[in-house]
């Protein structure tokens, strides 16, 4: 049973991350090869059968999405009073 909080949405962001300072040529290579794998029909079907949707994007778009999600989750944590003690 799922609980609902009006005005909030939970979305899982899955990405491939590299260490800070990784050369741009390596990031580009990893991105290109990951996209090539993700567009394969069998990969798309596997994700779909698990209820997931492959959206894809650039490394910069992933960074923006992760930062935005962190902001939303930070607000949720404050709003519902979650504490780490």
BAFI-3210 file (N, C-alpha, C; in Angstrom, 3 decimals, decimal comma, padded with zeros to 6 digits):
// residues 85
n [1|2|3|4|5|6|7|8|9|10|11|12|13|14|15|16|17|18|19|20|21|22|23|24|25|26|27|28|29|30|31|32|33|34|35|36|37|38|39|40|41|42|43|44|45|46|47|48|49|50|51|52|53|54|55|56|57|58|59|60|61|62|63|64|65|66|67|68|69|70|71|72|73|74|75|76|77|78|79|80|81|82|83|84|85]
n.u [000,843|000,636|001,659|000,437|001,480|000,162|000,971|003,530|005,875|007,422|010,260|012,454|015,795|018,160|021,484|024,704|027,618|030,681|033,954|034,877|036,712|037,203|038,285|036,807|036,695|036,520|034,109|032,386|032,749|031,793|029,134|028,219|028,442|026,740|024,275|024,071|023,708|021,305|019,345|018,754|016,363|015,837|016,814|015,214|012,734|013,174|013,476|010,927|009,308|009,832|008,506|009,690|010,846|012,931|014,543|016,759|019,420|021,730|024,959|025,012|022,280|021,493|022,858|021,476|018,900|019,381|020,216|017,874|016,126|017,306|016,800|013,976|013,604|014,911|013,218|010,908|011,808|012,180|009,540|007,975|009,209|011,346|014,001|017,442|018,353]
n.v [-001,169|002,155|005,269|008,602|011,898|014,897|016,989|016,097|014,131|011,092|010,159|007,960|008,414|007,201|006,910|007,037|007,687|009,482|009,920|013,108|015,232|013,457|013,022|014,911|013,600|010,922|010,914|011,554|009,300|007,233|008,084|007,974|005,191|004,148|005,203|003,892|001,275|001,523|002,076|-000,262|-002,678|-004,924|-004,069|-001,833|-003,148|-004,738|-002,854|-001,675|-003,855|-003,944|-001,812|000,604|003,569|004,508|007,464|009,098|011,359|014,114|014,272|016,752|017,334|015,279|016,040|018,423|017,365|015,700|017,591|019,122|017,186|016,677|019,095|019,030|016,758|017,586|019,648|018,127|016,526|018,484|019,516|017,349|016,805|014,987|013,569|012,974|011,818]
n.w [000,000|-000,876|000,442|000,345|-000,306|-000,677|-003,410|-003,809|-005,617|-006,384|-008,085|-009,608|-010,343|-012,399|-013,142|-014,736|-013,108|-012,851|-011,468|-010,153|-012,256|-014,258|-017,552|-020,247|-022,707|-021,998|-020,586|-022,697|-024,352|-022,651|-022,391|-025,061|-025,597|-023,655|-024,447|-026,886|-026,008|-024,556|-026,461|-027,668|-028,581|-026,911|-024,449|-023,945|-023,754|-021,503|-019,437|-019,611|-018,908|-016,250|-015,376|-015,829|-017,480|-020,061|-020,345|-020,978|-021,898|-021,813|-020,128|-018,780|-018,558|-016,852|-014,519|-013,900|-013,427|-011,193|-009,268|-009,071|-008,070|-005,609|-004,362|-004,230|-002,609|-000,306|000,537|001,030|003,165|005,149|005,274|006,220|008,528|008,916|010,660|011,394|013,744]
ca.u [000,000|001,448|001,190|000,463|001,658|-000,302|001,955|004,849|005,994|008,702|010,763|013,801|016,733|019,276|022,474|026,077|028,394|032,134|034,686|035,206|038,000|037,297|038,391|035,594|036,691|036,055|032,672|031,722|032,795|030,854|027,781|027,896|028,259|025,543|023,126|024,000|023,125|019,942|018,370|018,472|014,997|015,764|017,043|013,983|011,695|013,513|013,112|009,470|008,697|010,031|007,742|010,554|010,915|014,240|014,371|018,017|019,778|023,163|025,491|024,589|020,863|021,437|023,275|020,360|017,817|019,782|020,180|016,467|015,560|017,843|016,041|012,622|013,667|015,270|011,991|010,049|012,374|011,828|008,092|007,384|009,920|012,253|015,248|018,439|018,932]
ca.v [000,000|003,365|006,464|009,757|013,230|015,823|017,942|015,483|013,030|010,392|009,669|007,402|008,826|006,270|007,423|006,576|008,797|009,308|010,715|014,483|015,332|012,511|013,794|015,042|012,579|009,670|011,107|011,462|007,899|006,487|008,498|007,432|003,741|003,886|005,481|002,809|000,105|001,789|002,136|-001,616|-003,110|-005,828|-003,275|-001,060|-004,068|-005,172|-001,755|-001,537|-004,956|-003,639|-000,613|001,774|004,217|005,073|008,824|009,483|012,764|014,391|014,359|018,024|017,203|014,421|016,866|019,324|016,554|015,258|018,770|019,466|016,154|016,905|020,226|018,564|015,846|018,397|020,317|017,098|016,165|019,573|019,648|016,280|016,732|013,842|013,902|011,903|011,452]
ca.w [000,000|-000,991|001,135|-000,557|000,238|-001,716|-003,908|-003,949|-006,571|-006,265|-009,358|-009,479|-011,371|-012,469|-014,077|-014,606|-012,589|-012,882|-010,497|-010,538|-012,932|-015,370|-018,789|-021,059|-023,765|-021,376|-020,331|-024,005|-024,772|-021,810|-022,750|-026,388|-025,505|-022,854|-025,319|-027,877|-025,335|-024,099|-027,556|-028,147|-028,298|-025,760|-023,243|-023,769|-023,300|-020,138|-018,548|-019,649|-018,151|-014,835|-015,076|-015,949|-018,775|-020,368|-020,842|-021,605|-021,950|-021,765|-018,758|-018,178|-018,203|-015,667|-013,381|-013,585|-012,857|-009,855|-008,386|-008,846|-007,205|-004,264|-003,824|-003,892|-001,466|000,860|000,962|001,608|004,468|006,069|005,410|007,023|009,801|009,025|011,360|011,322|015,032]
c.u [000,893|000,810|001,296|000,665|001,247|000,803|003,346|004,789|007,370|009,078|012,174|014,647|017,913|020,241|023,821|026,903|029,876|032,756|034,938|036,593|038,191|037,334|037,103|035,537|036,188|034,559|031,898|031,664|031,798|029,413|027,354|027,612|027,025|024,290|022,963|023,379|021,649|018,918|018,055|017,090|014,928|016,001|015,793|012,866|011,929|013,134|011,600|008,792|008,859|009,283|008,549|010,552|012,314|014,010|015,618|018,225|021,291|023,651|025,056|023,125|020,683|021,810|022,152|019,232|018,143|019,726|018,742|015,815|016,049|017,105|014,646|012,644|014,051|014,052|011,052|010,523|012,031|010,339|007,472|008,131|010,809|013,546|016,184|019,032|018,267]
c.v [001,238|004,502|007,638|011,035|014,197|016,817|017,379|014,328|012,402|009,815|009,144|007,867|007,870|006,791|006,798|007,788|008,456|010,243|012,125|014,501|014,324|013,318|013,765|013,990|011,238|009,766|010,952|010,027|007,067|006,816|007,887|005,930|003,372|004,123|004,357|001,549|000,320|001,851|000,758|-002,050|-003,978|-005,093|-002,460|-001,948|-004,507|-004,096|-001,604|-002,625|-004,768|-002,369|000,668|002,309|004,797|006,446|009,269|010,979|012,899|014,353|015,653|017,962|016,325|015,227|017,797|018,546|016,119|016,429|019,167|018,465|016,334|018,071|019,819|017,665|016,586|019,108|019,312|016,730|017,218|019,609|018,570|016,045|015,510|014,316|012,703|011,505|010,299]
c.w [000,000|-000,209|000,174|000,236|-000,865|-002,105|-004,086|-004,935|-006,391|-007,624|-009,121|-010,651|-011,302|-013,514|-013,827|-014,208|-012,625|-011,849|-011,030|-011,164|-014,051|-016,669|-019,615|-022,164|-023,230|-021,098|-021,632|-024,501|-023,973|-022,177|-024,080|-026,318|-024,681|-023,683|-026,330|-027,261|-025,014|-025,225|-028,137|-027,686|-027,052|-024,440|-022,931|-023,202|-021,860|-019,130|-018,473|-018,829|-016,647|-014,425|-015,156|-017,369|-018,951|-020,984|-021,570|-021,625|-021,897|-020,320|-018,058|-017,748|-016,973|-014,429|-012,947|-012,904|-011,433|-008,874|-008,063|-007,897|-005,768|-003,600|-003,394|-002,661|-000,185|001,424|001,630|003,012|005,520|006,335|006,296|008,325|009,990|009,671|011,340|012,649|015,636]
res [x|x|x|x|x|x|x|x|x|x|x|x|x|x|x|x|x|x|x|x|x|x|x|x|x|x|x|x|x|x|x|x|x|x|x|x|x|x|x|x|x|x|x|x|x|x|x|x|x|x|x|x|x|x|x|x|x|x|x|x|x|x|x|x|x|x|x|x|x|x|x|x|x|x|x|x|x|x|x|x|x|x|x|x|x]
***
